[in-house]
Amino acid sequence: MTLTVDQDIILKKINKISSHQELEKLRLEYLGKKGLIPQEMKLLSTLSIDEKKIKGQELNLLKQSIENAVKNQKSHIENTEINKRIQNEKIDVTLSPNLSNQGSIHPITQSIFNIINIFGNLNFSVESGPDIETDFNNFTALNIPAHHPAREMQDTFYIENKEGEKHVLRTHTSPVQVRTMIEKKPPIRIIVPGRTYRSDSDITHTPMFHQVEGLVVDEKSTMVDLKSTLVEFLKTYFEIENLKYRFRPSYFPFTEPSAEMDVAYTKKDNVIKIGEGDEWLEILGCGMVNPKVLENCKIDSTKYQGFAFGMGIERLSMLKYGIPDLRSFFELNYKWLEHYGFSVFDINSKSDI
């Protein structure tokens, strides 16, 4: 029995093919159920044992060569098509922009610019840190040790690295406060805007949201300084001089004493108006820094004290810009952004005090 196919001729045919359809057609011609190689395999039964071994080996080697050649040519065709698409679909950045399709500043971004501007005028600097934090920075340093009931207040995304060490997607921006207290000596006067994460999702909660926290550590700060700072911020942010507010006692493991701040509001036609009325809306949490937190960060609590506060940027944005649904912040809705978004020229004009 002699093979009726020439390997070199087949491989040359494969290498000349330029489309997936042609390549598949040729593959079936030689390797399909009714292809030439399977048909040759069937004829082996008519040969002697010694001939079967020789011809069977030849057919298997030929089959492998064809399979490898088809695979390589398939990759070559795919790469050629990708390169063509890259050439045809690339954007010429030197072209004049289409000014009829201008982008907008997202309300969250606008709020962050606004918040930074206001606290900047109150002599606060801005700090930032990683989204993935150590358990110590996110919990333990903030007086929330292992198995502490306060950990149940937050639904946490836990992450373990290759060494088995436990990390978390930060549940608040407080770890940046810890990092700052460890790395810098008082006096400290910072705000920390950024993304935070909690395993919670419904009409009023999202797995990722934005917070801004503030921290002051020095030798003289008191609860009076804390209150006056927050009142000044909210008056400026909401552009309301006669802001009606109240502070209620609360509990946070990282502050003592702790409080929550409410602002008065009225609601008409499903629109909330901040600053006046008989209804109250919680807007932030605050308190004097717990001495244990200072000691965990190697700061002498007999010499230094301070205050801290935190608030949700989504909530501030909803109240200021009249946005009714929290989920809309994260939906890819161009019309929504066109309506609630800001021009780049509004960043300074709308954020200045």
C-alpha positions as CSV (number, residue, x, y, z in Angstrom):
1,M,0.0,0.0,0.0
2,T,1.3,3.5,-0.9
3,L,0.0,6.8,0.3
4,T,-2.0,8.7,-2.3
5,V,-1.2,12.1,-0.7
6,D,1.9,14.2,-0.7
7,Q,2.6,15.9,2.6
8,D,4.5,18.8,1.1
9,I,1.7,19.6,-1.3
10,I,-0.9,19.6,1.5
11,L,1.2,21.9,3.7
12,K,1.8,24.3,0.9
13,K,-2.0,24.4,0.3
14,I,-2.6,25.2,4.0
15,N,0.0,28.0,4.1
16,K,-1.7,29.7,1.1
17,I,-5.2,29.8,2.7
18,S,-6.3,33.3,3.8
19,S,-9.8,32.6,5.3
20,H,-11.2,30.5,8.1
21,Q,-13.9,29.1,5.7
22,E,-11.3,27.8,3.2
23,L,-9.1,26.4,6.0
24,E,-12.0,24.5,7.5
25,K,-13.0,23.1,4.1
26,L,-9.4,21.8,3.5
27,R,-9.3,20.4,7.1
28,L,-12.5,18.4,6.5
29,E,-11.1,17.2,3.1
30,Y,-8.2,15.5,4.8
31,L,-9.2,15.0,8.4
32,G,-13.0,14.9,8.5
33,K,-14.9,11.6,9.0
34,K,-15.1,11.1,5.2
35,G,-11.7,12.8,4.6
36,L,-8.7,11.2,2.9
37,I,-6.7,10.3,6.0
38,P,-9.6,8.4,7.7
39,Q,-10.3,6.6,4.4
40,E,-6.6,5.6,4.2
41,M,-6.9,4.4,7.8
42,K,-9.7,2.0,6.9
43,L,-7.6,0.4,4.3
44,L,-5.1,-0.7,6.9
45,S,-7.2,-3.7,7.7
46,T,-6.3,-5.3,4.4
47,L,-2.6,-5.2,5.1
48,S,-0.3,-7.6,6.9
49,I,0.7,-6.8,10.5
50,D,4.2,-5.5,9.5
51,E,2.7,-3.3,6.8
52,K,0.0,-2.0,9.2
53,K,2.7,-0.8,11.6
54,I,4.7,1.0,8.9
55,K,1.7,2.6,7.1
56,G,-0.2,3.3,10.3
57,Q,2.8,5.2,11.6
58,E,3.1,7.2,8.4
59,L,-0.6,8.1,8.4
60,N,-0.4,9.2,12.1
61,L,2.6,11.4,11.4
62,L,0.9,12.9,8.4
63,K,-2.3,13.5,10.4
64,Q,-0.3,15.3,13.1
65,S,1.5,17.5,10.5
66,I,-1.8,18.5,8.9
67,E,-3.3,19.3,12.4
68,N,-0.3,21.4,13.4
69,A,-0.3,23.2,10.1
70,V,-4.0,24.0,10.3
71,K,-3.6,25.3,13.9
72,N,-0.7,27.5,12.9
73,Q,-2.5,28.9,9.9
74,K,-5.6,29.6,11.9
75,S,-3.5,31.7,14.3
76,H,-1.9,33.5,11.4
77,I,-5.3,34.3,9.8
78,E,-6.6,35.6,13.2
79,N,-3.6,37.8,13.8
80,T,-3.9,39.2,10.2
81,E,-7.6,40.0,10.8
82,I,-6.8,41.7,14.1
83,N,-4.1,43.8,12.6
84,K,-6.5,44.9,9.8
85,R,-9.1,45.8,12.3
86,I,-6.6,47.8,14.3
87,Q,-5.6,49.7,11.2
88,N,-9.2,50.3,10.1
89,E,-10.7,51.2,13.5
90,K,-8.0,53.3,15.0
91,I,-8.9,56.9,16.0
92,D,-7.0,59.8,14.6
93,V,-6.5,61.9,17.6
94,T,-5.3,64.8,15.4
95,L,-8.8,65.2,14.0
96,S,-10.9,68.2,15.3
97,P,-13.2,67.2,18.1
98,N,-17.0,67.0,17.6
99,L,-18.0,69.8,19.9
100,S,-21.7,68.9,19.5
101,N,-21.0,65.8,21.7
102,Q,-19.3,67.2,24.8
103,G,-18.8,65.2,28.0
104,S,-20.0,66.2,31.4
105,I,-18.5,66.2,34.9
106,H,-20.3,63.6,37.0
107,P,-22.1,65.0,40.1
108,I,-19.9,62.9,42.4
109,T,-16.8,64.4,40.9
110,Q,-18.3,67.8,41.1
111,S,-19.2,67.2,44.8
112,I,-15.6,66.1,45.6
113,F,-14.2,69.2,43.9
114,N,-16.6,71.3,46.0
115,I,-15.8,69.5,49.3
116,I,-12.1,69.8,48.7
117,N,-12.5,73.5,47.9
118,I,-14.5,74.2,51.1
119,F,-12.2,72.3,53.5
120,G,-9.2,73.7,51.7
121,N,-10.3,77.2,52.8
122,L,-10.6,75.8,56.3
123,N,-6.9,74.8,56.2
124,F,-7.5,71.1,55.6
125,S,-5.1,69.1,53.3
126,V,-6.2,66.1,51.2
127,E,-4.8,62.6,51.8
128,S,-5.5,59.3,49.9
129,G,-4.7,55.6,50.3
130,P,-5.2,52.2,48.7
131,D,-8.7,50.6,48.3
132,I,-7.3,47.3,49.5
133,E,-6.4,47.6,53.2
134,T,-4.9,45.5,56.0
135,D,-7.2,44.3,58.7
136,F,-5.2,46.3,61.2
137,N,-5.7,49.6,59.4
138,N,-9.3,49.1,58.6
139,F,-10.4,47.6,62.0
140,T,-7.9,47.0,64.8
141,A,-6.2,50.4,64.9
142,L,-9.6,52.0,65.0
143,N,-10.5,50.2,68.3
144,I,-12.3,47.4,66.4
145,P,-10.3,44.2,67.4
146,A,-11.1,40.7,66.3
147,H,-14.6,39.5,67.3
148,H,-15.6,43.0,68.4
149,P,-19.4,43.5,68.0
150,A,-18.7,46.7,66.1
151,R,-17.4,44.7,63.1
152,E,-20.9,43.4,62.6
153,M,-22.0,47.0,61.8
154,Q,-20.3,46.7,58.4
155,D,-20.6,44.0,55.7
156,T,-17.0,43.5,54.6
157,F,-15.4,42.1,51.5
158,Y,-12.5,40.0,52.8
159,I,-9.5,39.2,50.6
160,E,-6.7,36.7,51.4
161,N,-3.2,37.0,49.8
162,K,-0.9,34.1,48.9
163,E,0.6,34.1,52.4
164,G,-2.9,33.7,54.0
165,E,-2.9,37.2,55.4
166,K,-6.4,38.8,55.6
167,H,-7.0,42.0,53.8
168,V,-10.2,43.9,53.1
169,L,-11.8,46.2,50.6
170,R,-11.8,49.2,52.9
171,T,-15.3,49.8,54.5
172,H,-14.5,53.4,55.1
173,T,-11.7,55.9,54.4
174,S,-10.6,55.8,58.0
175,P,-7.6,53.6,57.2
176,V,-6.1,56.6,55.5
177,Q,-6.4,58.5,58.8
178,V,-4.5,55.6,60.5
179,R,-1.8,55.7,57.9
180,T,-1.4,59.5,58.3
181,M,-1.2,59.3,62.1
182,I,1.4,56.6,61.9
183,E,3.5,58.4,59.3
184,K,3.2,62.0,60.4
185,K,3.5,63.9,63.7
186,P,0.7,66.2,65.0
187,P,-0.6,68.7,64.3
188,I,-2.7,66.9,61.6
189,R,-5.6,68.5,59.7
190,I,-6.8,66.4,56.8
191,I,-9.8,65.2,54.8
192,V,-9.9,61.9,52.9
193,P,-12.4,61.6,50.0
194,G,-12.5,58.2,48.2
195,R,-14.2,55.0,47.3
196,T,-15.4,52.6,50.0
197,Y,-16.9,49.1,49.7
198,R,-19.6,47.1,51.6
199,S,-21.4,43.9,50.8
200,D,-24.8,45.6,50.6
201,S,-27.0,46.3,47.7
202,D,-30.6,47.6,47.7
203,I,-32.6,50.8,46.8
204,T,-30.6,52.9,49.3
205,H,-27.2,51.0,49.3
206,T,-24.6,50.1,46.7
207,P,-21.6,47.8,47.0
208,M,-19.3,50.7,46.2
209,F,-19.8,54.3,47.2
210,H,-17.9,57.4,48.2
211,Q,-17.1,58.9,51.5
212,V,-15.2,61.9,52.8
213,E,-13.8,61.8,56.3
214,G,-11.9,64.4,58.2
215,L,-9.4,64.3,61.0
216,V,-7.8,66.9,63.3
217,V,-5.2,66.0,65.9
218,D,-3.5,68.7,67.9
219,E,-3.2,69.8,71.6
220,K,-6.3,72.0,71.9
221,S,-9.2,70.9,69.6
222,T,-12.5,70.4,71.3
223,M,-16.1,69.3,70.5
224,V,-16.8,73.0,70.0
225,D,-14.2,73.1,67.2
226,L,-15.7,70.0,65.6
227,K,-19.3,71.5,65.6
228,S,-18.2,74.8,64.2
229,T,-16.2,73.2,61.4
230,L,-19.1,71.0,60.4
231,V,-21.7,73.8,60.6
232,E,-19.5,76.0,58.5
233,F,-19.0,73.3,55.9
234,L,-22.7,72.4,55.5
235,K,-23.7,76.1,55.3
236,T,-21.2,76.7,52.5
237,Y,-21.9,73.4,50.7
238,F,-25.7,73.8,50.6
239,E,-25.4,77.6,50.3
240,I,-27.7,78.2,53.3
241,E,-26.8,80.8,55.9
242,N,-29.6,80.0,58.4
243,L,-29.1,76.2,58.6
244,K,-31.2,74.4,61.1
245,Y,-29.3,71.5,62.6
246,R,-28.8,69.3,65.7
247,F,-26.3,66.9,67.2
248,R,-27.4,63.6,68.8
249,P,-25.3,61.3,71.0
250,S,-24.3,58.2,69.2
251,Y,-21.6,55.4,69.3
252,F,-18.6,54.8,67.2
253,P,-15.7,52.7,68.5
254,F,-13.1,55.1,67.1
255,T,-14.6,58.3,68.7
256,E,-15.5,59.1,72.3
257,P,-17.8,61.0,72.8
258,S,-19.6,60.4,69.5
259,A,-22.5,62.1,67.8
260,E,-24.6,62.2,64.7
261,M,-25.5,65.4,63.0
262,D,-29.0,66.0,61.5
263,V,-30.3,68.8,59.3
264,A,-33.9,70.0,59.1
265,Y,-35.7,69.6,55.8
266,T,-39.1,69.9,54.1
267,K,-40.4,67.6,51.3
268,K,-42.7,68.8,48.6
269,D,-43.5,67.0,45.3
270,N,-40.9,64.4,46.3
271,V,-38.2,67.1,46.4
272,I,-36.3,67.6,49.6
273,K,-35.3,71.1,50.6
274,I,-32.5,71.3,53.2
275,G,-32.1,73.8,56.0
276,E,-35.6,74.3,57.4
277,G,-38.7,72.4,58.5
278,D,-39.8,70.0,61.2
279,E,-38.4,66.8,59.7
280,W,-34.8,65.7,60.4
281,L,-32.3,63.9,58.2
282,E,-29.1,62.3,59.4
283,I,-26.2,63.6,57.3
284,L,-23.0,62.6,59.1
285,G,-21.3,61.0,62.0
286,C,-18.5,62.6,64.2
287,G,-16.8,62.7,67.5
288,M,-13.6,63.2,69.5
289,V,-10.9,60.8,68.5
290,N,-10.8,57.8,71.0
291,P,-7.5,57.9,73.0
292,K,-7.1,54.2,72.2
293,V,-6.9,55.0,68.5
294,L,-4.2,57.6,69.1
295,E,-2.2,55.1,71.2
296,N,-2.6,52.5,68.4
297,C,-1.0,55.0,66.0
298,K,1.9,55.8,68.4
299,I,0.5,59.2,69.4
300,D,0.7,60.3,73.0
301,S,-3.0,60.6,74.1
302,T,-2.0,62.5,77.3
303,K,-0.6,65.3,75.1
304,Y,-2.8,65.2,71.9
305,Q,-6.5,65.0,71.2
306,G,-8.6,65.7,68.2
307,F,-11.8,65.1,66.3
308,A,-13.0,63.1,63.3
309,F,-16.1,63.0,61.0
310,G,-17.4,61.2,58.0
311,M,-20.2,61.5,55.5
312,G,-21.4,59.9,52.3
313,I,-20.7,61.9,49.1
314,E,-23.7,60.3,47.3
315,R,-26.1,61.5,49.9
316,L,-24.6,65.1,49.8
317,S,-24.9,65.1,46.0
318,M,-28.5,63.8,46.1
319,L,-29.5,66.5,48.5
320,K,-27.7,69.4,46.8
321,Y,-28.6,68.6,43.2
322,G,-32.1,67.0,43.7
323,I,-31.2,63.5,42.5
324,P,-33.9,61.1,43.7
325,D,-32.4,57.6,43.2
326,L,-29.0,56.5,44.5
327,R,-28.7,53.8,41.9
328,S,-28.8,56.3,39.0
329,F,-25.2,57.4,40.0
330,F,-23.9,54.1,38.6
331,E,-26.1,53.5,35.6
332,L,-24.6,54.1,32.1
333,N,-27.2,56.7,31.2
334,Y,-25.9,59.4,28.9
335,K,-29.2,61.4,29.2
336,W,-29.0,61.3,33.0
337,L,-25.4,62.7,32.9
338,E,-26.4,65.3,30.4
339,H,-29.1,66.4,32.8
340,Y,-27.3,66.3,36.1
341,G,-23.7,66.7,34.9
342,F,-21.6,69.8,34.9
343,S,-19.4,71.6,32.4
344,V,-15.7,71.6,33.0
345,F,-16.1,75.4,33.3
346,D,-18.4,74.8,36.3
347,I,-15.8,73.2,38.5
348,N,-14.4,76.4,39.8
349,S,-17.4,78.7,39.4
350,K,-19.7,76.3,41.3
351,S,-17.2,75.2,43.8
352,D,-15.8,78.5,45.0
353,I,-16.9,79.8,48.3
